[in-house]
Amino acid sequence: MNLEFARIARLQRRFRQPHPDVVAIGDDAAVLPPSSEALVLTVDASVEGVHFRREWLSWREVAMRAVHAAASDVAAMGGDFASHSAGLLFALELPTEGFSEGDFDELIEGLALAAESLNAQVLGGNLARAASSHVSITTTALGVVRGPKLLRSGAVPGDSLCVTGPVGAAAVGLRALIAQREAEPAFARFVQAWRHPRAHLEAGSELTRIATACIDVSDGLLQDASHLALASHVGLEITSSRIPMLEGQRSAALALAGDALALALTGGEDYVLLFTSKNPENYCTIGRVTAGTGVRVDGVEIGTAAPSLGWDHFKT
């Protein structure tokens, strides 16, 4: 059998059958039933050599990480996948050499496990030969929002600035991987944070009740905060001592010749939600919304053109 068709057959066997009203893998395109819920659509790429190195992760972990990165954008809009009108599509670009059928099965197992953990149906996608030796996973996520949708705009002076979890752990873990020190116990939980991120879908759904603006922290706290400030036409004041970190994060960063605060501010890939609210309830407040523009940390303005503000795909 043609290898592409054989792989498609394995995809059909592994991914659970969607709802009977959904047309998914096996036809030319997916068809979703009509819905009164607002659809949230996003696409995200995970490219070998840009987002990961294969020596840092199993193929199962590569796939799971890619899914949660895309799902985090759905969470930032207040959406989830608990609907027959929601799901995931994957475009896989795979090399012909250095990537076995066992690797392929591990990859799709990771996609399936991540989808199941998010209660998301897999609707289909595409397989193609990579132009290089690198693997690329492009994830299209279709979520639904049942309450008010969350936007980057909407923050007003006087709101609290909050996060849904610790910041900077993934950056410490990445630093340990680069230094080839991931096996050391002091860095284990931070490497885990980078290898196994989780989209904050439940928090996103909860925030539709209380948030005035929201964004996920994928490119760095400062950079993503600046996006929110710009969209809302406000200023943001961050108090560094309030930024939540994991136990041992400061000492781990120091052992890697890094600064925990700098990594928390610019590291990215935490996938927590950064939001503003008049009533943040039990979430961690790290600052406030002010009149004006830009982002300040402990009273010091951070210019949007700062070279280390956060991740930049096209930085040379």
C-alpha positions as a Markdown table, in Angstrom:
| # | Residue | x | y | z |
|---|---|---|---|---|
| 1 | Met | 0.0 | 0.0 | 0.0 |
| 2 | Asn | 1.1 | 3.6 | -0.7 |
| 3 | Leu | 2.9 | 4.8 | 2.5 |
| 4 | Glu | 0.8 | 8.0 | 2.7 |
| 5 | Phe | -2.5 | 6.0 | 2.5 |
| 6 | Ala | -1.1 | 3.5 | 5.0 |
| 7 | Arg | -0.4 | 6.4 | 7.4 |
| 8 | Ile | -3.9 | 7.8 | 6.9 |
| 9 | Ala | -5.4 | 4.4 | 7.7 |
| 10 | Arg | -3.4 | 4.4 | 11.0 |
| 11 | Leu | -4.7 | 7.9 | 11.8 |
| 12 | Gln | -8.3 | 6.7 | 11.2 |
| 13 | Arg | -7.7 | 3.8 | 13.6 |
| 14 | Arg | -6.1 | 5.8 | 16.4 |
| 15 | Phe | -8.4 | 8.8 | 16.6 |
| 16 | Arg | -11.8 | 8.2 | 18.1 |
| 17 | Gln | -14.8 | 8.5 | 15.9 |
| 18 | Pro | -16.3 | 12.0 | 16.3 |
| 19 | His | -20.0 | 12.7 | 17.0 |
| 20 | Pro | -22.2 | 11.0 | 14.3 |
| 21 | Asp | -23.2 | 14.5 | 12.9 |
| 22 | Val | -19.5 | 15.2 | 12.2 |
| 23 | Val | -17.7 | 14.2 | 9.0 |
| 24 | Ala | -14.0 | 13.8 | 9.8 |
| 25 | Ile | -11.0 | 11.7 | 8.7 |
| 26 | Gly | -11.6 | 9.8 | 5.5 |
| 27 | Asp | -13.3 | 12.5 | 3.4 |
| 28 | Asp | -11.8 | 15.5 | 1.6 |
| 29 | Ala | -12.8 | 17.9 | 4.4 |
| 30 | Ala | -14.4 | 18.0 | 7.8 |
| 31 | Val | -18.0 | 19.0 | 8.2 |
| 32 | Leu | -19.4 | 20.3 | 11.5 |
| 33 | Pro | -23.0 | 20.5 | 12.5 |
| 34 | Pro | -24.7 | 23.9 | 12.9 |
| 35 | Ser | -24.1 | 25.6 | 16.2 |
| 36 | Ser | -25.5 | 28.6 | 18.2 |
| 37 | Glu | -22.1 | 28.9 | 20.0 |
| 38 | Ala | -19.4 | 31.3 | 18.9 |
| 39 | Leu | -16.5 | 29.6 | 17.1 |
| 40 | Val | -12.9 | 30.4 | 18.0 |
| 41 | Leu | -10.4 | 29.4 | 15.3 |
| 42 | Thr | -6.6 | 29.5 | 15.5 |
| 43 | Val | -3.6 | 27.9 | 13.9 |
| 44 | Asp | -0.2 | 27.3 | 15.4 |
| 45 | Ala | 3.0 | 25.7 | 14.1 |
| 46 | Ser | 5.6 | 23.7 | 15.9 |
| 47 | Val | 8.7 | 23.4 | 13.8 |
| 48 | Glu | 11.8 | 21.4 | 14.5 |
| 49 | Gly | 14.9 | 23.6 | 15.0 |
| 50 | Val | 12.7 | 26.6 | 15.8 |
| 51 | His | 10.3 | 25.4 | 18.6 |
| 52 | Phe | 12.1 | 22.2 | 19.7 |
| 53 | Arg | 15.1 | 19.9 | 19.1 |
| 54 | Arg | 14.4 | 16.2 | 18.8 |
| 55 | Glu | 17.1 | 15.3 | 21.3 |
| 56 | Trp | 15.1 | 17.2 | 24.0 |
| 57 | Leu | 11.8 | 15.4 | 23.5 |
| 58 | Ser | 10.2 | 12.1 | 22.5 |
| 59 | Trp | 7.9 | 12.3 | 19.5 |
| 60 | Arg | 5.0 | 11.8 | 21.7 |
| 61 | Glu | 6.0 | 14.8 | 23.8 |
| 62 | Val | 6.6 | 16.9 | 20.6 |
| 63 | Ala | 3.1 | 16.3 | 19.5 |
| 64 | Met | 1.4 | 16.9 | 22.9 |
| 65 | Arg | 3.4 | 20.1 | 23.3 |
| 66 | Ala | 2.2 | 21.3 | 19.9 |
| 67 | Val | -1.4 | 20.6 | 20.7 |
| 68 | His | -1.4 | 22.5 | 24.0 |
| 69 | Ala | 0.3 | 25.5 | 22.5 |
| 70 | Ala | -2.5 | 25.8 | 19.9 |
| 71 | Ala | -5.2 | 25.1 | 22.5 |
| 72 | Ser | -3.8 | 27.9 | 24.7 |
| 73 | Asp | -5.0 | 30.4 | 22.1 |
| 74 | Val | -8.5 | 29.0 | 22.5 |
| 75 | Ala | -8.2 | 29.3 | 26.2 |
| 76 | Ala | -7.2 | 33.0 | 25.9 |
| 77 | Met | -10.5 | 33.7 | 24.2 |
| 78 | Gly | -12.5 | 31.9 | 26.9 |
| 79 | Gly | -13.2 | 28.9 | 24.7 |
| 80 | Asp | -13.0 | 25.1 | 25.0 |
| 81 | Phe | -13.6 | 22.0 | 22.9 |
| 82 | Ala | -16.8 | 20.7 | 24.7 |
| 83 | Ser | -19.0 | 20.9 | 21.6 |
| 84 | His | -19.7 | 18.8 | 18.5 |
| 85 | Ser | -18.8 | 22.0 | 16.6 |
| 86 | Ala | -15.2 | 22.0 | 18.0 |
| 87 | Gly | -12.1 | 20.0 | 17.3 |
| 88 | Leu | -8.5 | 19.8 | 16.0 |
| 89 | Leu | -6.9 | 19.4 | 12.5 |
| 90 | Phe | -3.2 | 18.6 | 12.0 |
| 91 | Ala | -0.9 | 19.2 | 9.0 |
| 92 | Leu | 2.2 | 17.1 | 9.4 |
| 93 | Glu | 5.3 | 17.6 | 7.3 |
| 94 | Leu | 7.6 | 14.6 | 7.7 |
| 95 | Pro | 11.0 | 13.8 | 6.3 |
| 96 | Thr | 11.7 | 10.7 | 4.3 |
| 97 | Glu | 14.9 | 9.9 | 6.1 |
| 98 | Gly | 15.6 | 9.8 | 9.9 |
| 99 | Phe | 11.9 | 9.4 | 10.7 |
| 100 | Ser | 10.6 | 5.8 | 11.1 |
| 101 | Glu | 7.1 | 4.3 | 11.1 |
| 102 | Gly | 7.6 | 3.8 | 14.9 |
| 103 | Asp | 8.3 | 7.6 | 15.1 |
| 104 | Phe | 5.1 | 8.3 | 13.2 |
| 105 | Asp | 3.1 | 6.1 | 15.5 |
| 106 | Glu | 4.6 | 7.8 | 18.6 |
| 107 | Leu | 3.8 | 11.2 | 17.0 |
| 108 | Ile | 0.1 | 10.4 | 16.4 |
| 109 | Glu | -0.2 | 8.8 | 19.8 |
| 110 | Gly | 0.9 | 12.2 | 21.3 |
| 111 | Leu | -1.6 | 14.0 | 19.2 |
| 112 | Ala | -4.4 | 11.6 | 20.3 |
| 113 | Leu | -3.5 | 11.8 | 24.0 |
| 114 | Ala | -3.4 | 15.5 | 24.0 |
| 115 | Ala | -6.7 | 15.8 | 22.2 |
| 116 | Glu | -8.3 | 13.4 | 24.6 |
| 117 | Ser | -6.9 | 15.3 | 27.6 |
| 118 | Leu | -8.6 | 18.4 | 26.2 |
| 119 | Asn | -11.9 | 16.6 | 25.4 |
| 120 | Ala | -11.3 | 17.6 | 21.7 |
| 121 | Gln | -12.3 | 15.5 | 18.7 |
| 122 | Val | -9.7 | 15.1 | 15.9 |
| 123 | Leu | -11.3 | 16.2 | 12.6 |
| 124 | Gly | -8.5 | 15.4 | 10.1 |
| 125 | Gly | -5.7 | 17.2 | 8.5 |
| 126 | Asn | -2.9 | 16.6 | 5.9 |
| 127 | Leu | 0.3 | 14.6 | 5.4 |
| 128 | Ala | 3.1 | 16.0 | 3.3 |
| 129 | Arg | 6.8 | 15.3 | 2.7 |
| 130 | Ala | 9.1 | 17.9 | 4.4 |
| 131 | Ala | 11.4 | 19.8 | 2.2 |
| 132 | Ser | 14.1 | 19.4 | 4.7 |
| 133 | Ser | 15.1 | 16.9 | 7.4 |
| 134 | His | 12.9 | 18.7 | 10.0 |
| 135 | Val | 9.5 | 17.7 | 11.3 |
| 136 | Ser | 6.7 | 20.3 | 11.4 |
| 137 | Ile | 3.3 | 20.1 | 13.1 |
| 138 | Thr | 0.7 | 22.7 | 12.2 |
| 139 | Thr | -2.4 | 22.5 | 14.5 |
| 140 | Thr | -5.7 | 24.2 | 13.6 |
| 141 | Ala | -7.9 | 24.4 | 16.7 |
| 142 | Leu | -11.7 | 25.2 | 16.5 |
| 143 | Gly | -13.1 | 26.0 | 19.9 |
| 144 | Val | -16.4 | 27.4 | 21.1 |
| 145 | Val | -17.3 | 30.2 | 23.5 |
| 146 | Arg | -20.5 | 30.0 | 25.4 |
| 147 | Gly | -20.1 | 33.1 | 27.5 |
| 148 | Pro | -18.7 | 36.5 | 26.6 |
| 149 | Lys | -15.6 | 36.1 | 24.5 |
| 150 | Leu | -12.3 | 37.4 | 25.9 |
| 151 | Leu | -10.3 | 39.9 | 23.9 |
| 152 | Arg | -7.0 | 41.7 | 24.4 |
| 153 | Ser | -8.9 | 45.0 | 24.3 |
| 154 | Gly | -11.3 | 45.9 | 27.2 |
| 155 | Ala | -8.9 | 46.7 | 30.1 |
| 156 | Val | -9.6 | 50.0 | 31.8 |
| 157 | Pro | -7.6 | 51.9 | 34.4 |
| 158 | Gly | -8.2 | 50.6 | 37.9 |
| 159 | Asp | -8.4 | 47.0 | 36.8 |
| 160 | Ser | -6.1 | 44.4 | 38.5 |
| 161 | Leu | -3.5 | 42.7 | 36.3 |
| 162 | Cys | -3.4 | 38.9 | 37.0 |
| 163 | Val | -2.1 | 35.5 | 35.9 |
| 164 | Thr | -3.5 | 32.1 | 36.2 |
| 165 | Gly | -0.3 | 30.4 | 37.3 |
| 166 | Pro | 3.5 | 30.5 | 37.8 |
| 167 | Val | 5.6 | 32.3 | 35.2 |
| 168 | Gly | 9.2 | 31.6 | 34.1 |
| 169 | Ala | 9.5 | 27.9 | 34.9 |
| 170 | Ala | 9.5 | 26.8 | 31.3 |
| 171 | Ala | 12.3 | 29.3 | 30.5 |
| 172 | Val | 14.4 | 27.8 | 33.3 |
| 173 | Gly | 13.8 | 24.4 | 31.9 |
| 174 | Leu | 14.8 | 25.4 | 28.4 |
| 175 | Arg | 18.0 | 26.9 | 29.8 |
| 176 | Ala | 18.7 | 23.5 | 31.5 |
| 177 | Leu | 18.1 | 21.7 | 28.2 |
| 178 | Ile | 20.4 | 24.0 | 26.3 |
| 179 | Ala | 23.1 | 23.5 | 29.0 |
| 180 | Gln | 22.6 | 19.7 | 28.8 |
| 181 | Arg | 21.8 | 19.6 | 32.5 |
| 182 | Glu | 18.2 | 18.3 | 32.3 |
| 183 | Ala | 19.1 | 15.1 | 34.2 |
| 184 | Glu | 20.0 | 17.0 | 37.4 |
| 185 | Pro | 17.3 | 16.8 | 40.1 |
| 186 | Ala | 17.4 | 20.5 | 40.8 |
| 187 | Phe | 16.1 | 21.2 | 37.2 |
| 188 | Ala | 13.6 | 18.3 | 36.8 |
| 189 | Arg | 10.4 | 20.2 | 37.5 |
| 190 | Phe | 11.5 | 23.1 | 35.3 |
| 191 | Val | 12.3 | 20.8 | 32.4 |
| 192 | Gln | 9.0 | 19.2 | 32.9 |
| 193 | Ala | 7.3 | 22.6 | 32.7 |
| 194 | Trp | 8.9 | 23.2 | 29.3 |
| 195 | Arg | 8.3 | 19.7 | 28.0 |
| 196 | His | 4.7 | 19.3 | 29.2 |
| 197 | Pro | 2.8 | 22.7 | 29.1 |
| 198 | Arg | -0.9 | 22.7 | 29.7 |
| 199 | Ala | -3.4 | 25.0 | 28.1 |
| 200 | His | -5.5 | 26.7 | 30.8 |
| 201 | Leu | -8.9 | 25.9 | 29.3 |
| 202 | Glu | -10.8 | 25.7 | 32.5 |
| 203 | Ala | -9.4 | 29.0 | 33.7 |
| 204 | Gly | -10.2 | 30.6 | 30.4 |
| 205 | Ser | -13.9 | 29.5 | 30.7 |
| 206 | Glu | -14.0 | 30.9 | 34.2 |
| 207 | Leu | -12.5 | 34.2 | 33.2 |
| 208 | Thr | -15.4 | 34.9 | 30.8 |
| 209 | Arg | -17.3 | 35.9 | 34.0 |
| 210 | Ile | -14.7 | 38.3 | 35.5 |
| 211 | Ala | -12.0 | 39.3 | 32.9 |
| 212 | Thr | -12.1 | 42.6 | 31.0 |
| 213 | Ala | -9.1 | 41.6 | 28.7 |
| 214 | Cys | -7.0 | 38.5 | 28.3 |
| 215 | Ile | -4.0 | 37.0 | 26.5 |
| 216 | Asp | -1.9 | 33.8 | 26.9 |
| 217 | Val | 1.7 | 34.1 | 27.9 |
| 218 | Ser | 3.5 | 32.3 | 25.0 |
| 219 | Asp | 6.1 | 34.9 | 23.9 |
| 220 | Gly | 7.1 | 36.3 | 27.2 |
| 221 | Leu | 5.2 | 38.1 | 30.0 |
| 222 | Leu | 6.5 | 41.6 | 29.0 |
| 223 | Gln | 5.8 | 41.1 | 25.3 |
| 224 | Asp | 2.3 | 39.7 | 25.8 |
| 225 | Ala | 1.5 | 42.4 | 28.4 |
| 226 | Ser | 2.6 | 45.0 | 25.8 |
| 227 | His | 0.1 | 43.5 | 23.3 |
| 228 | Leu | -2.7 | 43.7 | 25.8 |
| 229 | Ala | -1.8 | 47.3 | 26.8 |
| 230 | Leu | -1.7 | 48.4 | 23.1 |
| 231 | Ala | -5.0 | 46.7 | 22.2 |
| 232 | Ser | -6.7 | 48.3 | 25.3 |
| 233 | His | -5.1 | 51.7 | 24.9 |
| 234 | Val | -3.9 | 51.6 | 28.6 |
| 235 | Gly | -0.7 | 51.3 | 30.6 |
| 236 | Leu | 0.2 | 48.3 | 32.7 |
| 237 | Glu | 2.2 | 48.4 | 36.0 |
| 238 | Ile | 3.8 | 45.1 | 37.1 |
| 239 | Thr | 5.2 | 44.6 | 40.6 |
| 240 | Ser | 8.0 | 42.1 | 40.2 |
| 241 | Ser | 7.7 | 40.7 | 43.7 |
| 242 | Arg | 4.2 | 39.6 | 43.0 |
| 243 | Ile | 5.1 | 37.4 | 40.0 |
| 244 | Pro | 4.4 | 33.8 | 41.0 |
| 245 | Met | 7.2 | 31.3 | 40.6 |
| 246 | Leu | 7.7 | 27.6 | 41.4 |
| 247 | Glu | 9.6 | 26.7 | 44.6 |
| 248 | Gly | 13.3 | 26.7 | 43.9 |
| 249 | Gln | 13.0 | 28.7 | 40.6 |
| 250 | Arg | 15.3 | 31.5 | 41.7 |
| 251 | Ser | 18.1 | 29.2 | 42.8 |
| 252 | Ala | 17.7 | 27.0 | 39.7 |
| 253 | Ala | 18.0 | 30.0 | 37.4 |
| 254 | Leu | 21.0 | 31.2 | 39.3 |
| 255 | Ala | 22.7 | 27.8 | 39.0 |
| 256 | Leu | 22.2 | 28.1 | 35.2 |
| 257 | Ala | 23.8 | 31.6 | 35.2 |
| 258 | Gly | 20.4 | 33.2 | 34.7 |
| 259 | Asp | 18.2 | 35.6 | 36.5 |
| 260 | Ala | 14.8 | 34.2 | 37.5 |
| 261 | Leu | 13.0 | 37.6 | 37.2 |
| 262 | Ala | 14.5 | 38.2 | 33.7 |
| 263 | Leu | 13.5 | 34.7 | 32.6 |
| 264 | Ala | 10.0 | 35.2 | 34.0 |
| 265 | Leu | 9.6 | 38.5 | 32.2 |
| 266 | Thr | 10.9 | 37.5 | 28.8 |
| 267 | Gly | 11.1 | 33.7 | 28.6 |
| 268 | Gly | 7.6 | 32.7 | 27.3 |
| 269 | Glu | 6.1 | 29.3 | 26.7 |
| 270 | Asp | 4.4 | 29.2 | 30.1 |
| 271 | Tyr | 0.9 | 29.3 | 28.5 |
| 272 | Val | -0.7 | 30.8 | 31.6 |
| 273 | Leu | -3.3 | 33.4 | 31.0 |
| 274 | Leu | -2.6 | 37.1 | 31.7 |
| 275 | Phe | -5.8 | 39.0 | 32.3 |
| 276 | Thr | -7.3 | 42.2 | 33.7 |
| 277 | Ser | -10.3 | 42.2 | 36.0 |
| 278 | Lys | -12.2 | 44.4 | 38.5 |
| 279 | Asn | -12.7 | 41.3 | 40.6 |
| 280 | Pro | -9.9 | 38.8 | 40.2 |
| 281 | Glu | -11.3 | 36.4 | 42.9 |
| 282 | Asn | -8.6 | 33.9 | 43.8 |
| 283 | Tyr | -6.2 | 34.5 | 41.0 |
| 284 | Cys | -2.7 | 36.0 | 41.5 |
| 285 | Thr | -2.6 | 39.8 | 41.1 |
| 286 | Ile | 0.8 | 41.0 | 39.7 |
| 287 | Gly | -0.1 | 44.6 | 39.0 |
| 288 | Arg | -2.7 | 47.0 | 37.8 |
| 289 | Val | -4.0 | 48.9 | 34.8 |
| 290 | Thr | -3.2 | 52.6 | 34.5 |
| 291 | Ala | -3.9 | 55.5 | 32.3 |
| 292 | Gly | -1.4 | 56.1 | 29.5 |
| 293 | Thr | 0.5 | 53.6 | 27.4 |
| 294 | Gly | 3.2 | 50.9 | 27.7 |
| 295 | Val | 4.3 | 48.5 | 30.4 |
| 296 | Arg | 6.2 | 49.4 | 33.6 |
| 297 | Val | 8.0 | 47.0 | 35.9 |
| 298 | Asp | 8.5 | 48.4 | 39.5 |
| 299 | Gly | 8.0 | 51.9 | 38.1 |
| 300 | Val | 10.5 | 51.5 | 35.2 |
| 301 | Glu | 9.0 | 51.8 | 31.7 |
| 302 | Ile | 9.9 | 49.0 | 29.4 |
| 303 | Gly | 10.2 | 50.2 | 25.8 |
| 304 | Thr | 8.3 | 48.1 | 23.2 |
| 305 | Ala | 11.4 | 48.0 | 21.1 |
| 306 | Ala | 13.6 | 46.5 | 23.8 |
| 307 | Pro | 15.8 | 43.8 | 22.3 |
| 308 | Ser | 15.0 | 41.2 | 25.0 |
| 309 | Leu | 11.3 | 41.9 | 25.4 |
| 310 | Gly | 10.4 | 38.3 | 24.4 |
| 311 | Trp | 10.3 | 35.8 | 21.6 |
| 312 | Asp | 10.7 | 37.0 | 18.0 |
| 313 | His | 10.4 | 34.5 | 15.2 |
| 314 | Phe | 12.2 | 36.7 | 12.7 |
| 315 | Lys | 14.9 | 38.1 | 14.9 |
| 316 | Thr | 18.3 | 37.8 | 13.2 |
